[in-house]
Amino acid sequence: MRDEQSRVALIGIIVQNPDSVEKMNAILHNYRDVIIGRMGLPYREKNISVISVAVDAPAPVISALSGKIGMLDGVAAKTVYSN
C-alpha cells in the first residue's frame, strides 16, 4: 500500500471503555501492513489507555482506520498528518 502518494501520520487514541479493546485490536490487526509502530500506555489513575499508532499509507486508508477506531464505544481517535 505504500507508494509515492502515501503519507505518514500519527493516530492518537484514548480508550475509556475496556470492552472496546478487543474490537480496536482487531481493526489495528487488519491494518497491520500500514502500521509503522504502536505504543500504548495504561493510565491506571484515570482508568484509561493512551495509544499512539504511527502509519504510512494513502490518506483515505488512514482516514478509514482512524474513523473505524473512533466509532467504537468509549474510544476517541484523532489523526495528525505529515506535510
Biopython code that builds the backbone (N, CA, C, O; Angstrom):
import numpy as np
from Bio.PDB.StructureBuilder import StructureBuilder

atoms = [
    (1, "MET", "N", (0.804, -1.200, 0.000)),
    (1, "MET", "CA", (0.000, 0.000, 0.000)),
    (1, "MET", "C", (0.846, 1.263, 0.000)),
    (1, "MET", "O", (0.348, 2.338, -0.334)),
    (2, "ARG", "N", (2.089, 1.155, 0.361)),
    (2, "ARG", "CA", (2.936, 2.346, 0.413)),
    (2, "ARG", "C", (3.454, 2.681, -0.963)),
    (2, "ARG", "O", (3.947, 1.811, -1.681)),
    (3, "ASP", "N", (3.342, 3.941, -1.331)),
    (3, "ASP", "CA", (3.876, 4.420, -2.596)),
    (3, "ASP", "C", (4.139, 5.911, -2.481)),
    (3, "ASP", "O", (4.120, 6.465, -1.382)),
    (4, "GLU", "N", (4.387, 6.569, -3.621)),
    (4, "GLU", "CA", (4.706, 7.997, -3.577)),
    (4, "GLU", "C", (3.541, 8.848, -3.070)),
    (4, "GLU", "O", (3.746, 9.999, -2.685)),
    (5, "GLN", "N", (2.341, 8.311, -3.064)),
    (5, "GLN", "CA", (1.193, 9.066, -2.577)),
    (5, "GLN", "C", (0.854, 8.748, -1.123)),
    (5, "GLN", "O", (-0.148, 9.230, -0.596)),
    (6, "SER", "N", (1.677, 7.949, -0.487)),
    (6, "SER", "CA", (1.398, 7.624, 0.908)),
    (6, "SER", "C", (1.831, 8.781, 1.798)),
    (6, "SER", "O", (2.662, 9.605, 1.415)),
    (7, "ARG", "N", (1.258, 8.823, 2.979)),
    (7, "ARG", "CA", (1.574, 9.865, 3.948)),
    (7, "ARG", "C", (1.885, 9.202, 5.274)),
    (7, "ARG", "O", (1.384, 8.123, 5.589)),
    (8, "VAL", "N", (2.713, 9.867, 6.030)),
    (8, "VAL", "CA", (2.996, 9.406, 7.385)),
    (8, "VAL", "C", (2.061, 10.172, 8.311)),
    (8, "VAL", "O", (1.895, 11.385, 8.178)),
    (9, "ALA", "N", (1.459, 9.459, 9.242)),
    (9, "ALA", "CA", (0.530, 10.090, 10.171)),
    (9, "ALA", "C", (0.627, 9.412, 11.530)),
    (9, "ALA", "O", (1.113, 8.288, 11.657)),
    (10, "LEU", "N", (0.154, 10.121, 12.525)),
    (10, "LEU", "CA", (0.100, 9.600, 13.890)),
    (10, "LEU", "C", (-1.355, 9.647, 14.335)),
    (10, "LEU", "O", (-1.991, 10.701, 14.309)),
    (11, "ILE", "N", (-1.872, 8.499, 14.743)),
    (11, "ILE", "CA", (-3.233, 8.426, 15.253)),
    (11, "ILE", "C", (-3.145, 8.334, 16.771)),
    (11, "ILE", "O", (-2.567, 7.391, 17.311)),
    (12, "GLY", "N", (-3.716, 9.310, 17.449)),
    (12, "GLY", "CA", (-3.778, 9.315, 18.908)),
    (12, "GLY", "C", (-5.111, 8.746, 19.345)),
    (12, "GLY", "O", (-6.162, 9.177, 18.874)),
    (13, "ILE", "N", (-5.069, 7.772, 20.251)),
    (13, "ILE", "CA", (-6.281, 7.066, 20.672)),
    (13, "ILE", "C", (-6.391, 7.100, 22.193)),
    (13, "ILE", "O", (-5.418, 6.839, 22.900)),
    (14, "ILE", "N", (-7.582, 7.424, 22.687)),
    (14, "ILE", "CA", (-7.884, 7.354, 24.110)),
    (14, "ILE", "C", (-8.987, 6.310, 24.284)),
    (14, "ILE", "O", (-10.063, 6.437, 23.700)),
    (15, "VAL", "N", (-8.720, 5.288, 25.081)),
    (15, "VAL", "CA", (-9.702, 4.233, 25.324)),
    (15, "VAL", "C", (-10.239, 4.375, 26.743)),
    (15, "VAL", "O", (-9.501, 4.224, 27.716)),
    (16, "GLN", "N", (-11.538, 4.669, 26.848)),
    (16, "GLN", "CA", (-12.185, 4.787, 28.147)),
    (16, "GLN", "C", (-13.041, 3.562, 28.470)),
    (16, "GLN", "O", (-13.387, 3.335, 29.629)),
    (17, "ASN", "N", (-13.379, 2.780, 27.460)),
    (17, "ASN", "CA", (-14.209, 1.594, 27.649)),
    (17, "ASN", "C", (-13.381, 0.349, 27.362)),
    (17, "ASN", "O", (-13.104, 0.047, 26.201)),
    (18, "PRO", "N", (-12.979, -0.381, 28.410)),
    (18, "PRO", "CA", (-12.149, -1.573, 28.192)),
    (18, "PRO", "C", (-12.820, -2.644, 27.337)),
    (18, "PRO", "O", (-12.139, -3.491, 26.758)),
    (19, "ASP", "N", (-14.147, -2.614, 27.255)),
    (19, "ASP", "CA", (-14.860, -3.601, 26.437)),
    (19, "ASP", "C", (-14.613, -3.400, 24.943)),
    (19, "ASP", "O", (-14.887, -4.302, 24.150)),
    (20, "SER", "N", (-14.105, -2.242, 24.549)),
    (20, "SER", "CA", (-13.847, -1.957, 23.135)),
    (20, "SER", "C", (-12.434, -2.324, 22.694)),
    (20, "SER", "O", (-12.116, -2.236, 21.508)),
    (21, "VAL", "N", (-11.593, -2.729, 23.621)),
    (21, "VAL", "CA", (-10.182, -3.001, 23.299)),
    (21, "VAL", "C", (-10.043, -4.142, 22.298)),
    (21, "VAL", "O", (-9.244, -4.048, 21.367)),
    (22, "GLU", "N", (-10.800, -5.207, 22.472)),
    (22, "GLU", "CA", (-10.683, -6.354, 21.568)),
    (22, "GLU", "C", (-11.055, -5.963, 20.136)),
    (22, "GLU", "O", (-10.377, -6.357, 19.187)),
    (23, "LYS", "N", (-12.129, -5.192, 19.980)),
    (23, "LYS", "CA", (-12.533, -4.737, 18.642)),
    (23, "LYS", "C", (-11.488, -3.803, 18.044)),
    (23, "LYS", "O", (-11.184, -3.883, 16.854)),
    (24, "MET", "N", (-10.934, -2.910, 18.883)),
    (24, "MET", "CA", (-9.906, -1.988, 18.405)),
    (24, "MET", "C", (-8.673, -2.759, 17.927)),
    (24, "MET", "O", (-8.114, -2.451, 16.875)),
    (25, "ASN", "N", (-8.257, -3.749, 18.692)),
    (25, "ASN", "CA", (-7.095, -4.546, 18.305)),
    (25, "ASN", "C", (-7.353, -5.310, 17.009)),
    (25, "ASN", "O", (-6.437, -5.486, 16.207)),
    (26, "ALA", "N", (-8.577, -5.763, 16.796)),
    (26, "ALA", "CA", (-8.912, -6.459, 15.552)),
    (26, "ALA", "C", (-8.798, -5.500, 14.359)),
    (26, "ALA", "O", (-8.303, -5.878, 13.297)),
    (27, "ILE", "N", (-9.258, -4.262, 14.545)),
    (27, "ILE", "CA", (-9.146, -3.261, 13.479)),
    (27, "ILE", "C", (-7.670, -2.980, 13.179)),
    (27, "ILE", "O", (-7.255, -2.967, 12.020)),
    (28, "LEU", "N", (-6.888, -2.758, 14.230)),
    (28, "LEU", "CA", (-5.457, -2.499, 14.032)),
    (28, "LEU", "C", (-4.774, -3.676, 13.333)),
    (28, "LEU", "O", (-3.905, -3.477, 12.484)),
    (29, "HIS", "N", (-5.165, -4.891, 13.688)),
    (29, "HIS", "CA", (-4.596, -6.073, 13.053)),
    (29, "HIS", "C", (-4.895, -6.081, 11.548)),
    (29, "HIS", "O", (-4.044, -6.456, 10.742)),
    (30, "ASN", "N", (-6.103, -5.665, 11.182)),
    (30, "ASN", "CA", (-6.477, -5.627, 9.766)),
    (30, "ASN", "C", (-5.660, -4.608, 8.978)),
    (30, "ASN", "O", (-5.513, -4.739, 7.763)),
    (31, "TYR", "N", (-5.129, -3.597, 9.656)),
    (31, "TYR", "CA", (-4.329, -2.551, 9.014)),
    (31, "TYR", "C", (-2.830, -2.712, 9.308)),
    (31, "TYR", "O", (-2.068, -1.758, 9.152)),
    (32, "ARG", "N", (-2.413, -3.881, 9.722)),
    (32, "ARG", "CA", (-1.024, -4.111, 10.150)),
    (32, "ARG", "C", (-0.001, -3.791, 9.072)),
    (32, "ARG", "O", (1.137, -3.449, 9.392)),
    (33, "ASP", "N", (-0.379, -3.894, 7.797)),
    (33, "ASP", "CA", (0.573, -3.636, 6.711)),
    (33, "ASP", "C", (0.962, -2.169, 6.591)),
    (33, "ASP", "O", (1.989, -1.857, 5.988)),
    (34, "VAL", "N", (0.164, -1.257, 7.151)),
    (34, "VAL", "CA", (0.477, 0.167, 7.049)),
    (34, "VAL", "C", (0.954, 0.748, 8.381)),
    (34, "VAL", "O", (1.323, 1.920, 8.449)),
    (35, "ILE", "N", (0.949, -0.064, 9.433)),
    (35, "ILE", "CA", (1.364, 0.418, 10.745)),
    (35, "ILE", "C", (2.883, 0.339, 10.863)),
    (35, "ILE", "O", (3.487, -0.718, 10.681)),
    (36, "ILE", "N", (3.484, 1.493, 11.175)),
    (36, "ILE", "CA", (4.933, 1.567, 11.377)),
    (36, "ILE", "C", (5.278, 1.126, 12.795)),
    (36, "ILE", "O", (6.230, 0.375, 13.008)),
    (37, "GLY", "N", (4.493, 1.599, 13.759)),
    (37, "GLY", "CA", (4.732, 1.261, 15.156)),
    (37, "GLY", "C", (3.563, 1.690, 16.016)),
    (37, "GLY", "O", (2.700, 2.463, 15.597)),
    (38, "ARG", "N", (3.559, 1.166, 17.230)),
    (38, "ARG", "CA", (2.446, 1.405, 18.138)),
    (38, "ARG", "C", (2.968, 1.447, 19.556)),
    (38, "ARG", "O", (3.828, 0.652, 19.933)),
    (39, "MET", "N", (2.441, 2.388, 20.356)),
    (39, "MET", "CA", (2.820, 2.458, 21.766)),
    (39, "MET", "C", (1.554, 2.686, 22.583)),
    (39, "MET", "O", (0.766, 3.582, 22.283)),
    (40, "GLY", "N", (1.367, 1.883, 23.602)),
    (40, "GLY", "CA", (0.211, 2.024, 24.474)),
    (40, "GLY", "C", (0.641, 2.246, 25.911)),
    (40, "GLY", "O", (1.556, 1.595, 26.414)),
    (41, "LEU", "N", (-0.040, 3.178, 26.562)),
    (41, "LEU", "CA", (0.260, 3.493, 27.948)),
    (41, "LEU", "C", (-1.006, 3.397, 28.790)),
    (41, "LEU", "O", (-1.943, 4.165, 28.574)),
    (42, "PRO", "N", (-1.052, 2.475, 29.739)),
    (42, "PRO", "CA", (-2.207, 2.445, 30.635)),
    (42, "PRO", "C", (-2.080, 3.569, 31.656)),
    (42, "PRO", "O", (-1.032, 3.731, 32.280)),
    (43, "TYR", "N", (-3.135, 4.333, 31.821)),
    (43, "TYR", "CA", (-3.156, 5.397, 32.819)),
    (43, "TYR", "C", (-4.122, 4.943, 33.905)),
    (43, "TYR", "O", (-5.302, 5.292, 33.902)),
    (44, "ARG", "N", (-3.595, 4.166, 34.819)),
    (44, "ARG", "CA", (-4.419, 3.492, 35.813)),
    (44, "ARG", "C", (-5.187, 4.442, 36.724)),
    (44, "ARG", "O", (-6.308, 4.139, 37.131)),
    (45, "GLU", "N", (-4.593, 5.588, 37.047)),
    (45, "GLU", "CA", (-5.263, 6.547, 37.928)),
    (45, "GLU", "C", (-6.578, 7.049, 37.337)),
    (45, "GLU", "O", (-7.513, 7.369, 38.071)),
    (46, "LYS", "N", (-6.645, 7.117, 36.011)),
    (46, "LYS", "CA", (-7.853, 7.591, 35.323)),
    (46, "LYS", "C", (-8.641, 6.448, 34.687)),
    (46, "LYS", "O", (-9.705, 6.674, 34.111)),
    (47, "ASN", "N", (-8.129, 5.231, 34.788)),
    (47, "ASN", "CA", (-8.760, 4.037, 34.219)),
    (47, "ASN", "C", (-8.976, 4.177, 32.704)),
    (47, "ASN", "O", (-10.036, 3.834, 32.179)),
    (48, "ILE", "N", (-7.939, 4.692, 32.013)),
    (48, "ILE", "CA", (-7.976, 4.820, 30.560)),
    (48, "ILE", "C", (-6.653, 4.303, 29.987)),
    (48, "ILE", "O", (-5.688, 4.070, 30.715)),
    (49, "SER", "N", (-6.639, 4.134, 28.689)),
    (49, "SER", "CA", (-5.407, 3.803, 27.972)),
    (49, "SER", "C", (-5.156, 4.870, 26.915)),
    (49, "SER", "O", (-6.081, 5.328, 26.244)),
    (50, "VAL", "N", (-3.895, 5.258, 26.778)),
    (50, "VAL", "CA", (-3.483, 6.238, 25.781)),
    (50, "VAL", "C", (-2.593, 5.496, 24.783)),
    (50, "VAL", "O", (-1.578, 4.910, 25.159)),
    (51, "ILE", "N", (-2.982, 5.528, 23.522)),
    (51, "ILE", "CA", (-2.284, 4.747, 22.490)),
    (51, "ILE", "C", (-1.919, 5.665, 21.331)),
    (51, "ILE", "O", (-2.717, 6.503, 20.911)),
    (52, "SER", "N", (-0.704, 5.498, 20.820)),
    (52, "SER", "CA", (-0.314, 6.198, 19.598)),
    (52, "SER", "C", (0.060, 5.159, 18.551)),
    (52, "SER", "O", (0.752, 4.184, 18.842)),
    (53, "VAL", "N", (-0.406, 5.383, 17.341)),
    (53, "VAL", "CA", (-0.147, 4.464, 16.232)),
    (53, "VAL", "C", (0.416, 5.279, 15.072)),
    (53, "VAL", "O", (-0.258, 6.169, 14.554)),
    (54, "ALA", "N", (1.638, 4.982, 14.668)),
    (54, "ALA", "CA", (2.264, 5.625, 13.521)),
    (54, "ALA", "C", (1.971, 4.786, 12.281)),
    (54, "ALA", "O", (2.146, 3.568, 12.289)),
    (55, "VAL", "N", (1.523, 5.450, 11.213)),
    (55, "VAL", "CA", (1.159, 4.747, 9.985)),
    (55, "VAL", "C", (1.781, 5.413, 8.764)),
    (55, "VAL", "O", (2.132, 6.593, 8.795)),
    (56, "ASP", "N", (1.913, 4.645, 7.697)),
    (56, "ASP", "CA", (2.377, 5.133, 6.403)),
    (56, "ASP", "C", (1.451, 4.528, 5.357)),
    (56, "ASP", "O", (1.544, 3.343, 5.036)),
    (57, "ALA", "N", (0.538, 5.375, 4.822)),
    (57, "ALA", "CA", (-0.482, 4.880, 3.893)),
    (57, "ALA", "C", (-1.091, 6.060, 3.155)),
    (57, "ALA", "O", (-0.874, 7.208, 3.544)),
    (58, "PRO", "N", (-1.852, 5.799, 2.093)),
    (58, "PRO", "CA", (-2.598, 6.875, 1.444)),
    (58, "PRO", "C", (-3.601, 7.492, 2.432)),
    (58, "PRO", "O", (-4.112, 6.805, 3.317)),
    (59, "ALA", "N", (-3.871, 8.772, 2.273)),
    (59, "ALA", "CA", (-4.761, 9.488, 3.187)),
    (59, "ALA", "C", (-6.122, 8.811, 3.377)),
    (59, "ALA", "O", (-6.610, 8.769, 4.506)),
    (60, "PRO", "N", (-6.756, 8.281, 2.327)),
    (60, "PRO", "CA", (-8.059, 7.630, 2.546)),
    (60, "PRO", "C", (-7.972, 6.391, 3.445)),
    (60, "PRO", "O", (-8.903, 6.099, 4.195)),
    (61, "VAL", "N", (-6.866, 5.676, 3.368)),
    (61, "VAL", "CA", (-6.682, 4.493, 4.223)),
    (61, "VAL", "C", (-6.507, 4.920, 5.678)),
    (61, "VAL", "O", (-7.076, 4.315, 6.586)),
    (62, "ILE", "N", (-5.714, 5.968, 5.885)),
    (62, "ILE", "CA", (-5.501, 6.480, 7.246)),
    (62, "ILE", "C", (-6.821, 6.978, 7.820)),
    (62, "ILE", "O", (-7.146, 6.704, 8.975)),
    (63, "SER", "N", (-7.569, 7.702, 7.020)),
    (63, "SER", "CA", (-8.860, 8.233, 7.464)),
    (63, "SER", "C", (-9.828, 7.104, 7.822)),
    (63, "SER", "O", (-10.543, 7.191, 8.821)),
    (64, "ALA", "N", (-9.849, 6.055, 7.014)),
    (64, "ALA", "CA", (-10.730, 4.914, 7.283)),
    (64, "ALA", "C", (-10.345, 4.235, 8.592)),
    (64, "ALA", "O", (-11.215, 3.895, 9.394)),
    (65, "LEU", "N", (-9.051, 4.036, 8.813)),
    (65, "LEU", "CA", (-8.584, 3.408, 10.047)),
    (65, "LEU", "C", (-8.972, 4.239, 11.257)),
    (65, "LEU", "O", (-9.535, 3.717, 12.220)),
    (66, "SER", "N", (-8.674, 5.522, 11.212)),
    (66, "SER", "CA", (-8.994, 6.411, 12.322)),
    (66, "SER", "C", (-10.504, 6.474, 12.568)),
    (66, "SER", "O", (-10.951, 6.478, 13.715)),
    (67, "GLY", "N", (-11.273, 6.523, 11.504)),
    (67, "GLY", "CA", (-12.727, 6.571, 11.629)),
    (67, "GLY", "C", (-13.307, 5.327, 12.260)),
    (67, "GLY", "O", (-14.189, 5.415, 13.114)),
    (68, "LYS", "N", (-12.821, 4.164, 11.848)),
    (68, "LYS", "CA", (-13.313, 2.905, 12.415)),
    (68, "LYS", "C", (-13.003, 2.817, 13.903)),
    (68, "LYS", "O", (-13.833, 2.367, 14.693)),
    (69, "ILE", "N", (-11.811, 3.247, 14.276)),
    (69, "ILE", "CA", (-11.438, 3.212, 15.693)),
    (69, "ILE", "C", (-12.283, 4.210, 16.481)),
    (69, "ILE", "O", (-12.769, 3.895, 17.568)),
    (70, "GLY", "N", (-12.457, 5.405, 15.938)),
    (70, "GLY", "CA", (-13.219, 6.437, 16.624)),
    (70, "GLY", "C", (-14.693, 6.123, 16.781)),
    (70, "GLY", "O", (-15.359, 6.714, 17.631)),
    (71, "MET", "N", (-15.219, 5.206, 15.982)),
    (71, "MET", "CA", (-16.625, 4.830, 16.080)),
    (71, "MET", "C", (-16.893, 3.822, 17.192)),
    (71, "MET", "O", (-18.047, 3.566, 17.534)),
    (72, "LEU", "N", (-15.838, 3.251, 17.755)),
    (72, "LEU", "CA", (-16.022, 2.281, 18.839)),
    (72, "LEU", "C", (-16.521, 2.988, 20.096)),
    (72, "LEU", "O", (-16.185, 4.147, 20.343)),
    (73, "ASP", "N", (-17.316, 2.289, 20.877)),
    (73, "ASP", "CA", (-17.878, 2.846, 22.105)),
    (73, "ASP", "C", (-16.770, 3.155, 23.115)),
    (73, "ASP", "O", (-15.974, 2.284, 23.464)),
    (74, "GLY", "N", (-16.731, 4.392, 23.571)),
    (74, "GLY", "CA", (-15.755, 4.780, 24.588)),
    (74, "GLY", "C", (-14.342, 4.944, 24.073)),
    (74, "GLY", "O", (-13.385, 4.886, 24.845)),
    (75, "VAL", "N", (-14.204, 5.151, 22.759)),
    (75, "VAL", "CA", (-12.878, 5.316, 22.155)),
    (75, "VAL", "C", (-12.878, 6.605, 21.332)),
    (75, "VAL", "O", (-13.783, 6.844, 20.533)),
    (76, "ALA", "N", (-11.850, 7.429, 21.539)),
    (76, "ALA", "CA", (-11.679, 8.650, 20.752)),
    (76, "ALA", "C", (-10.380, 8.537, 19.967)),
    (76, "ALA", "O", (-9.383, 8.021, 20.473)),
    (77, "ALA", "N", (-10.395, 9.022, 18.723)),
    (77, "ALA", "CA", (-9.200, 8.963, 17.877)),
    (77, "ALA", "C", (-9.061, 10.268, 17.095)),
    (77, "ALA", "O", (-10.038, 10.785, 16.554)),
    (78, "LYS", "N", (-7.853, 10.787, 17.043)),
    (78, "LYS", "CA", (-7.524, 11.976, 16.252)),
    (78, "LYS", "C", (-6.253, 11.691, 15.476)),
    (78, "LYS", "O", (-5.374, 10.971, 15.950)),
    (79, "THR", "N", (-6.158, 12.252, 14.290)),
    (79, "THR", "CA", (-5.033, 11.979, 13.415)),
    (79, "THR", "C", (-4.278, 13.256, 13.076)),
    (79, "THR", "O", (-4.878, 14.294, 12.799)),
    (80, "VAL", "N", (-2.960, 13.163, 13.102)),
    (80, "VAL", "CA", (-2.073, 14.252, 12.687)),
    (80, "VAL", "C", (-1.279, 13.737, 11.495)),
    (80, "VAL", "O", (-0.655, 12.678, 11.566)),
    (81, "TYR", "N", (-1.307, 14.504, 10.378)),
    (81, "TYR", "CA", (-0.616, 14.101, 9.153)),
    (81, "TYR", "C", (0.694, 14.859, 8.984)),
    (81, "TYR", "O", (0.827, 16.003, 9.419)),
    (82, "SER", "N", (1.660, 14.202, 8.345)),
    (82, "SER", "CA", (2.894, 14.889, 7.952)),
    (82, "SER", "C", (2.576, 15.766, 6.741)),
    (82, "SER", "O", (1.536, 15.609, 6.102)),
    (83, "ASN", "N", (3.480, 16.681, 6.442)),
    (83, "ASN", "CA", (3.280, 17.563, 5.272)),
    (83, "ASN", "C", (3.456, 16.822, 3.976)),
    (83, "ASN", "O", (3.323, 17.412, 2.904)),
]
sb = StructureBuilder()
sb.init_structure("model")
sb.init_model(0)
sb.init_chain("A")
sb.init_seg("    ")
for serial, (resi, resn, name, xyz) in enumerate(atoms, 1):
    if name == "N":
        sb.init_residue(resn, " ", resi, " ")
    sb.init_atom(name, np.array(xyz, "f"), 0.0, 1.0, " ", f" {name:<3s}", serial, name[0])
structure = sb.get_structure()
